[in-house]
Amino acid sequence: MPRNAVIGVDIGTSSSKGVLVGLDGSLIRSAVREHRPARPGPGRFEMDASVWWREFTELARELTGPGDTTVLSVGVSGMGPCVLLTDEHDTPLRPAVLYGVDTRSVRQIEHIEVRLSAKEIIRRGGSALTTQAAGPKIAWIAKEEPELYARARRLYMPSSWLARRLTGAYVLDHHSASQCTPLYDTHACEWYAPWAAEVAPGIELPPLRWSGEAAGTVTAEAARETGLPVDIPVTTGTIDAWAEALSVGAQNTGDLMLMYGTTMFLVHTVPQSLTSPSLWGTVGALPGTRNLAGGMATSGAVTNWLRDLFGGTDHTKLTRLAAESGPGANGLLMLPYFSGERTPVMDPDARGVIAGLTLSHTRGDLYRAALEATGFGVRHNIEVIEEAGGDIRRVVAVGGGTQGSLWTQIVSDITGRPQELRTTTIGASYGGALLAAQLVGDASIDDWNPVRATVTPRAEHIARYDASYALYRRLYPDSVDVVHALAALQER
């Protein structure tokens, strides 16, 4: 007899991941499709929406192929905030502009801040206007590609595009909308029409729902393309980091989720709206929740770069070499700003720096320095979160970087914070599956995904990392003039 199950699919920066999950939370099957964003110029990251749909259909068919399950619902999520503009027929007009790793909209940010007031944007929108926000990206397209923009009518992100292709519905979740600064009012939890007309004229903004609400049901056409049953419900979905937080139960007041992926994301749940010019204040994935969030532009992206630079050496071997290097990476210190930096630096023209290199340094030292750089960046974000009024009581880690123990141990040693690891750390696709299961029945993340381990800081490394962190905090201001000059050369 076929087993009842749900599907969760997440469209990430470097891959799309899908899971088939039983109604008890057990992982039945998983599948991955790797991809790379296009980089049409310095500071520009794009992806064709056809990739998102093609990979979803492939994943759905692979996950359900053996025919031993009955899929009852579908959960979707994806990287964001992204900007995919379509015409009135939902035909994409250009590749989607990706989230904060794409830094093209600096001039639009300056213009919008003058027109609307930077202070008022933070007050109403919850966040300072940065290259993370969707609003300036829309304004960039309007300014730089006016003929194309004249045909633009609708705004999508990866999760809402999947919901549209599956159900025919044009919707967006409240959390994703709250990262469309300055188009969304975080106090009223609705689009703010005056600023939307100013920044995104002519765009019919989507109706808003919460992440776990149904966008609609699978149409007959989508069923033919994906192999899914017709008429099963599909969640509205959300941005991947928030789905990841749900996947490990990090949605209660005081929780901080650390997402170890291509980028590093931090989501702290707070009892009421908090704002900071160096962080993102958003509404949460669930009704009534509020977050103070941060994100590093690179983390796993740097370790992947090193792997490729070293001729494709396996991450497992590089991790072993990094462990042999030891705390402090034999005197190396890295700034991980290889794609600019998001929080708390908020500098799209920041660049990576490796300080202290000698002829005696090894691959293990460089790899260790990259892992430690992430830890220093996390500590910097945590300090700013608490300065803004956050109260971090529990840290939960998730994502591919939690596989193996070295990276999470380094971060705990640097921050002095224990990290809780759940049994399943697949991430956003599992969080999407949870929301899908809640559409058709009762599902609790504590039942689905219990705690399996806690990473505790090692006291013997505190002094060494405190000293290295002090140097880390000095390195950016001491080198910023040089790296900005180099960034300008790269742009030219």
C-alpha positions as CSV (number, residue, x, y, z in Angstrom):
1,M,0.0,0.0,0.0
2,P,1.5,3.4,-1.0
3,R,2.7,5.6,1.9
4,N,1.3,9.1,2.4
5,A,4.0,11.8,2.0
6,V,4.7,15.4,1.2
7,I,7.3,17.1,-1.0
8,G,9.5,20.1,-0.2
9,V,11.6,21.8,-2.9
10,D,14.1,24.7,-2.4
11,I,15.7,26.7,-5.1
12,G,19.1,27.8,-3.8
13,T,22.1,29.8,-5.0
14,S,24.1,26.8,-6.2
15,S,21.6,24.0,-6.3
16,S,17.9,23.0,-6.1
17,K,17.1,20.4,-3.4
18,G,14.0,18.3,-3.0
19,V,12.8,15.9,-0.3
20,L,10.1,13.4,-0.1
21,V,9.0,13.1,3.6
22,G,6.6,10.9,5.4
23,L,3.9,12.5,7.5
24,D,5.9,11.5,10.6
25,G,8.9,13.5,9.3
26,S,11.0,10.6,8.1
27,L,13.1,11.3,5.1
28,I,12.1,8.9,2.3
29,R,14.1,10.2,-0.6
30,S,16.1,13.3,-1.5
31,A,17.5,14.7,-4.8
32,V,19.6,17.6,-5.9
33,R,20.3,19.6,-9.1
34,E,23.3,21.8,-9.2
35,H,23.5,25.1,-11.0
36,R,25.5,28.3,-11.1
37,P,24.2,31.8,-11.3
38,A,25.2,33.9,-14.3
39,R,27.6,36.7,-13.6
40,P,27.2,39.2,-16.4
41,G,29.5,41.7,-14.8
42,P,31.2,42.7,-11.6
43,G,28.8,42.6,-8.7
44,R,26.0,41.1,-10.8
45,F,24.3,37.7,-10.2
46,E,21.4,36.5,-12.3
47,M,19.5,33.3,-13.0
48,D,17.0,32.3,-15.6
49,A,13.6,31.4,-14.1
50,S,13.4,28.5,-16.6
51,V,16.1,26.8,-14.5
52,W,13.9,27.0,-11.4
53,W,10.9,25.3,-13.1
54,R,12.9,22.7,-15.1
55,E,14.8,21.6,-11.9
56,F,11.5,21.5,-9.9
57,T,9.9,19.2,-12.5
58,E,13.0,17.0,-12.6
59,L,13.1,16.8,-8.8
60,A,9.4,16.0,-8.5
61,R,9.6,13.2,-11.0
62,E,12.8,11.7,-9.4
63,L,11.3,11.9,-5.9
64,T,8.0,10.2,-6.8
65,G,9.4,7.9,-9.5
66,P,9.3,4.6,-7.7
67,G,5.5,5.0,-7.2
68,D,5.6,3.7,-3.6
69,T,4.1,6.9,-2.1
70,T,1.1,9.1,-2.4
71,V,2.0,12.8,-2.4
72,L,-0.6,14.9,-0.5
73,S,0.9,18.4,-0.7
74,V,3.9,20.4,-1.8
75,G,6.1,23.0,0.0
76,V,8.3,25.5,-1.8
77,S,11.0,27.9,-0.9
78,G,13.9,29.7,-2.5
79,M,16.7,32.2,-2.3
80,G,15.7,35.8,-1.9
81,P,14.8,38.5,-2.1
82,C,15.1,38.1,-5.9
83,V,13.5,40.2,-8.7
84,L,11.9,38.3,-11.6
85,L,9.8,40.6,-13.7
86,T,7.2,39.3,-16.1
87,D,4.7,40.8,-18.5
88,E,1.0,40.5,-18.1
89,H,1.1,36.9,-19.6
90,D,3.7,35.9,-17.0
91,T,6.5,35.7,-19.5
92,P,9.8,36.5,-17.9
93,L,11.3,39.6,-19.4
94,R,14.9,39.0,-18.3
95,P,16.8,36.7,-15.9
96,A,16.1,37.3,-12.3
97,V,18.3,39.7,-10.3
98,L,19.5,37.8,-7.2
99,Y,19.5,38.9,-3.6
100,G,22.3,40.8,-1.7
101,V,25.2,39.1,-3.6
102,D,24.0,41.3,-6.6
103,T,25.3,44.8,-5.8
104,R,24.3,46.7,-9.0
105,S,21.7,49.0,-7.4
106,V,24.0,51.3,-5.3
107,R,23.0,54.5,-7.2
108,Q,19.3,53.6,-7.0
109,I,19.7,53.2,-3.2
110,E,21.1,56.7,-3.0
111,H,18.4,58.2,-5.1
112,I,15.6,56.5,-3.2
113,E,17.0,57.5,0.2
114,V,17.0,61.1,-0.9
115,R,13.4,60.9,-2.2
116,L,11.9,59.0,0.7
117,S,14.2,59.6,3.7
118,A,16.6,57.0,4.9
119,K,15.4,57.4,8.4
120,E,11.7,56.9,7.4
121,I,12.6,53.9,5.3
122,I,14.1,52.2,8.4
123,R,11.1,53.2,10.5
124,R,8.4,51.9,8.2
125,G,10.3,49.2,6.3
126,G,12.3,47.8,9.2
127,S,15.6,47.9,7.4
128,A,18.1,50.3,5.9
129,L,18.1,50.3,2.2
130,T,20.9,48.1,0.9
131,T,21.7,45.9,-2.1
132,Q,19.8,43.1,-0.3
133,A,16.5,44.9,-0.8
134,A,14.3,44.1,-3.8
135,G,13.1,47.7,-4.3
136,P,16.3,49.2,-5.6
137,K,16.8,46.2,-8.0
138,I,13.4,47.0,-9.5
139,A,14.4,50.6,-9.8
140,W,17.7,49.6,-11.5
141,I,15.8,47.7,-14.2
142,A,13.5,50.7,-14.7
143,K,16.4,53.0,-15.1
144,E,18.8,50.9,-17.1
145,E,16.4,48.8,-19.2
146,P,13.4,51.2,-19.7
147,E,12.0,49.5,-22.8
148,L,11.9,46.2,-21.1
149,Y,10.5,47.7,-17.9
150,A,7.7,49.3,-19.8
151,R,6.3,45.8,-20.4
152,A,6.8,44.6,-16.8
153,R,3.6,43.9,-14.8
154,R,4.4,41.3,-12.2
155,L,7.0,40.5,-9.6
156,Y,8.1,37.0,-8.6
157,M,10.7,35.3,-6.5
158,P,11.8,31.6,-6.8
159,S,9.2,30.3,-4.3
160,S,6.3,32.4,-5.8
161,W,7.3,31.4,-9.3
162,L,7.0,27.8,-8.4
163,A,3.7,28.5,-6.8
164,R,2.5,30.2,-9.9
165,R,3.7,27.4,-12.2
166,L,2.1,24.8,-10.0
167,T,-1.2,26.5,-9.1
168,G,-1.7,29.5,-11.4
169,A,-1.9,31.7,-8.4
170,Y,-0.1,35.1,-8.2
171,V,0.8,35.4,-4.5
172,L,3.8,36.2,-2.3
173,D,4.4,35.6,1.4
174,H,4.6,38.4,3.9
175,H,8.2,37.6,4.9
176,S,9.5,37.9,1.3
177,A,7.5,41.1,0.9
178,S,9.2,42.5,4.0
179,Q,12.5,42.2,2.2
180,C,11.2,44.2,-0.7
181,T,12.1,47.4,1.1
182,P,10.8,50.1,0.7
183,L,7.6,48.6,-0.8
184,Y,6.3,46.9,2.3
185,D,5.1,48.4,5.6
186,T,6.3,46.1,8.4
187,H,4.0,47.6,11.0
188,A,0.8,47.3,8.9
189,C,1.9,44.0,7.3
190,E,0.9,45.1,3.8
191,W,2.2,46.8,0.7
192,Y,2.7,50.6,1.1
193,A,1.1,51.9,-2.0
194,P,2.7,55.4,-2.1
195,W,6.3,54.1,-2.1
196,A,5.4,51.2,-4.4
197,A,4.2,53.7,-6.9
198,E,7.4,55.7,-6.5
199,V,9.9,52.8,-6.7
200,A,8.0,50.2,-8.8
201,P,5.6,52.1,-11.0
202,G,3.3,49.9,-13.2
203,I,4.0,46.7,-11.2
204,E,0.9,44.9,-10.0
205,L,2.2,43.7,-6.6
206,P,1.0,40.2,-5.6
207,P,-1.6,39.5,-3.0
208,L,0.0,38.6,0.3
209,R,-0.3,35.4,2.4
210,W,1.7,33.7,5.1
211,S,4.3,31.1,4.2
212,G,2.3,28.1,5.4
213,E,-1.0,29.2,3.8
214,A,-2.0,27.4,0.5
215,A,-1.3,29.3,-2.7
216,G,-3.7,27.0,-4.5
217,T,-3.8,23.5,-5.8
218,V,-1.8,21.7,-8.6
219,T,-3.4,22.3,-11.9
220,A,-3.9,19.7,-14.6
221,E,-1.2,21.2,-16.7
222,A,1.3,21.3,-13.8
223,A,0.4,17.7,-12.9
224,R,1.3,16.6,-16.5
225,E,4.7,18.3,-16.3
226,T,5.7,17.2,-12.8
227,G,4.0,13.9,-12.3
228,L,2.3,15.2,-9.2
229,P,-1.3,14.5,-8.4
230,V,-3.8,17.1,-9.6
231,D,-5.6,19.3,-7.0
232,I,-3.1,18.7,-4.1
233,P,-2.4,21.9,-2.1
234,V,0.8,24.0,-2.5
235,T,2.2,26.3,0.1
236,T,2.8,30.0,-0.6
237,G,6.4,29.4,0.5
238,T,9.1,31.8,1.6
239,I,12.8,32.7,1.4
240,D,15.1,29.8,2.0
241,A,16.7,31.0,5.3
242,W,13.3,31.3,6.9
243,A,12.3,27.8,5.7
244,E,15.6,26.6,7.1
245,A,14.8,28.1,10.5
246,L,11.4,26.3,10.5
247,S,13.2,23.0,9.6
248,V,15.1,23.0,12.9
249,G,12.5,24.6,15.2
250,A,14.2,28.0,15.4
251,Q,11.2,30.2,15.4
252,N,10.6,30.9,19.1
253,T,11.4,34.2,20.8
254,G,15.1,34.2,21.7
255,D,16.1,31.7,19.0
256,L,19.0,32.4,16.6
257,M,19.3,30.2,13.5
258,L,22.7,29.9,11.8
259,M,22.4,28.7,8.2
260,Y,25.7,27.2,6.9
261,G,25.5,27.4,3.1
262,T,26.9,29.2,0.1
263,T,26.2,32.2,2.2
264,M,25.8,32.5,6.0
265,F,22.4,33.6,7.3
266,L,21.4,34.5,10.8
267,V,17.7,34.8,11.8
268,H,16.9,35.9,15.4
269,T,13.3,35.8,16.6
270,V,12.3,38.9,18.7
271,P,9.1,39.7,20.6
272,Q,8.5,43.0,18.8
273,S,9.9,44.9,15.8
274,L,13.5,45.9,16.3
275,T,15.5,48.0,13.8
276,S,19.2,48.6,13.2
277,P,21.0,50.3,10.3
278,S,23.3,47.3,10.1
279,L,20.7,44.5,10.1
280,W,17.4,43.6,8.5
281,G,14.2,43.9,10.5
282,T,11.5,41.7,9.0
283,V,8.3,40.0,9.7
284,G,8.6,36.3,10.2
285,A,7.5,33.3,8.2
286,L,4.7,32.6,10.6
287,P,1.8,35.0,11.6
288,G,2.7,37.3,14.5
289,T,6.5,36.6,14.4
290,R,9.2,39.2,14.0
291,N,12.9,38.8,13.2
292,L,16.2,40.7,13.3
293,A,18.3,39.1,10.6
294,G,21.8,39.2,9.1
295,G,23.6,37.6,6.3
296,M,27.2,37.2,5.1
297,A,27.6,37.4,1.3
298,T,30.0,34.4,1.3
299,S,30.8,31.5,3.5
300,G,30.6,28.2,1.7
301,A,31.3,30.1,-1.5
302,V,34.8,30.8,-0.2
303,T,35.5,27.2,0.7
304,N,34.2,26.1,-2.7
305,W,36.5,28.7,-4.3
306,L,39.5,27.4,-2.4
307,R,38.5,23.8,-3.4
308,D,38.5,24.8,-7.1
309,L,41.7,26.8,-6.7
310,F,43.4,23.7,-5.2
311,G,42.4,21.6,-8.2
312,G,39.2,20.2,-7.0
313,T,40.5,18.7,-3.8
314,D,37.7,17.0,-1.8
315,H,36.2,19.1,1.0
316,T,36.7,16.2,3.4
317,K,40.5,16.2,2.8
318,L,40.7,20.0,3.1
319,T,38.8,19.9,6.4
320,R,41.2,17.3,7.7
321,L,44.1,19.6,6.7
322,A,42.4,22.6,8.3
323,A,42.0,20.6,11.6
324,E,45.8,19.9,11.5
325,S,46.5,23.6,11.0
326,G,44.9,24.4,14.4
327,P,43.3,27.5,15.9
328,G,44.6,30.7,14.3
329,A,45.5,29.0,11.0
330,N,49.3,29.5,11.7
331,G,48.9,33.3,11.7
332,L,46.6,33.8,8.8
333,L,43.6,36.1,9.0
334,M,40.9,36.4,6.3
335,L,38.1,38.9,5.6
336,P,35.5,36.8,3.8
337,Y,34.1,39.8,1.8
338,F,34.7,38.2,-1.6
339,S,31.3,39.3,-3.0
340,G,31.2,42.6,-1.0
341,E,29.5,42.2,2.4
342,R,26.0,42.4,3.7
343,T,25.5,42.7,7.4
344,P,26.8,44.3,9.5
345,V,29.3,46.0,7.2
346,M,26.8,46.8,4.5
347,D,29.5,47.5,1.9
348,P,29.0,46.2,-1.6
349,D,32.6,47.4,-2.5
350,A,34.3,45.4,0.3
351,R,36.6,42.7,-1.0
352,G,38.3,39.6,0.4
353,V,41.6,40.0,2.2
354,I,44.1,37.4,3.3
355,A,46.6,38.8,5.7
356,G,49.8,37.3,7.1
357,L,50.7,35.0,4.1
358,T,54.2,33.5,4.0
359,L,55.8,30.9,1.8
360,S,55.3,28.3,4.5
361,H,51.5,28.5,4.6
362,T,49.6,25.5,3.3
363,R,46.3,24.6,1.8
364,G,45.1,23.6,5.3
365,D,46.0,27.0,6.7
366,L,44.1,28.8,4.0
367,Y,41.1,26.6,4.4
368,R,41.2,27.0,8.1
369,A,41.4,30.8,7.7
370,A,38.2,30.7,5.6
371,L,36.3,28.7,8.2
372,E,37.5,31.0,11.0
373,A,36.6,34.1,8.9
374,T,33.0,32.8,8.9
375,G,33.1,32.5,12.7
376,F,34.5,36.0,13.1
377,G,31.7,37.3,10.8
378,V,29.1,35.5,12.8
379,R,30.5,36.9,16.1
380,H,30.4,40.4,14.6
381,N,26.7,39.9,13.6
382,I,25.8,38.5,17.0
383,E,27.3,41.5,18.7
384,V,25.3,43.9,16.5
385,I,22.1,41.9,17.0
386,E,22.5,42.3,20.8
387,E,23.4,45.9,20.6
388,A,20.1,46.5,18.7
389,G,18.1,44.9,21.5
390,G,18.2,41.2,20.6
391,D,18.2,38.6,23.3
392,I,19.8,35.4,22.0
393,R,18.9,32.5,24.3
394,R,19.5,29.5,22.0
395,V,21.5,29.0,18.8
396,V,20.5,26.3,16.3
397,A,22.7,25.4,13.3
398,V,21.5,24.0,10.0
399,G,22.7,23.6,6.4
400,G,25.3,21.7,4.5
401,G,28.2,23.2,6.5
402,T,27.0,21.4,9.7
403,Q,28.1,18.1,8.1
404,G,31.2,17.1,10.0
405,S,32.2,18.8,13.2
406,L,35.1,21.2,12.4
407,W,33.2,24.3,11.1
408,T,30.5,24.4,13.7
409,Q,33.1,23.8,16.4
410,I,35.2,26.7,15.2
411,V,32.1,29.0,15.2
412,S,31.2,28.0,18.7
413,D,34.8,28.5,19.9
414,I,34.9,32.0,18.3
415,T,31.5,33.1,19.5
416,G,31.4,31.4,22.9
417,R,27.9,30.1,22.0
418,P,26.7,26.5,22.1
419,Q,25.0,25.4,18.9
420,E,22.1,22.9,18.8
421,L,22.1,20.4,16.0
422,R,18.9,18.6,15.0
423,T,18.7,15.1,13.7
424,T,18.0,16.3,10.1
425,T,19.9,19.3,8.9
426,I,18.9,19.2,5.2
427,G,17.6,22.7,5.4
428,A,15.0,24.7,3.6
429,S,13.4,21.9,1.6
430,Y,12.7,20.0,4.8
431,G,11.1,23.2,6.3
432,G,9.0,23.4,3.1
433,A,7.9,19.8,3.6
434,L,6.9,20.6,7.2
435,L,4.7,23.5,6.0
436,A,3.2,21.2,3.4
437,A,2.4,18.6,6.0
438,Q,0.7,21.2,8.1
439,L,-1.6,21.9,5.2
440,V,-3.0,18.4,5.4
441,G,-2.7,17.4,9.1
442,D,-0.8,18.0,12.3
443,A,3.0,18.1,12.1
444,S,5.3,19.3,14.9
445,I,9.0,20.0,14.2
446,D,10.0,18.7,17.7
447,D,8.4,15.3,16.8
448,W,9.8,15.4,13.2
449,N,13.3,16.6,14.0
450,P,14.5,16.1,17.6
451,V,17.9,17.5,18.9
452,R,20.7,15.0,18.3
453,A,23.8,17.0,19.6
454,T,25.0,20.3,21.0
455,V,28.4,21.8,20.0
456,T,29.9,23.5,23.0
457,P,32.7,26.1,23.0
458,R,36.2,24.9,24.1
459,A,37.5,27.0,26.9
460,E,41.2,26.5,25.9
461,H,40.7,28.3,22.6
462,I,38.9,31.4,24.0
463,A,42.0,33.6,24.5
464,R,43.5,32.8,21.1
465,Y,40.3,33.6,19.2
466,D,39.6,36.7,21.2
467,A,43.0,38.1,20.1
468,S,42.3,37.0,16.5
469,Y,38.9,38.6,16.5
470,A,40.3,41.9,17.7
471,L,42.6,41.8,14.7
472,Y,39.7,40.8,12.4
473,R,37.7,43.9,13.5
474,R,40.7,46.1,12.8
475,L,41.5,44.6,9.3
476,Y,38.5,46.0,7.5
477,P,38.8,49.7,8.5
478,D,42.5,49.5,8.0
479,S,42.2,48.1,4.5
480,V,39.0,49.7,3.3
481,D,40.5,52.5,1.2
482,V,42.7,50.1,-0.7
483,V,40.0,47.5,-1.4
484,H,37.5,50.2,-2.5
485,A,40.1,51.5,-5.0
486,L,40.6,47.9,-6.2
487,A,36.8,47.5,-6.5
488,A,36.6,50.6,-8.7
489,L,39.3,49.1,-10.9
490,Q,37.4,45.9,-11.2
491,E,34.2,47.7,-12.1
492,R,36.0,49.6,-14.9
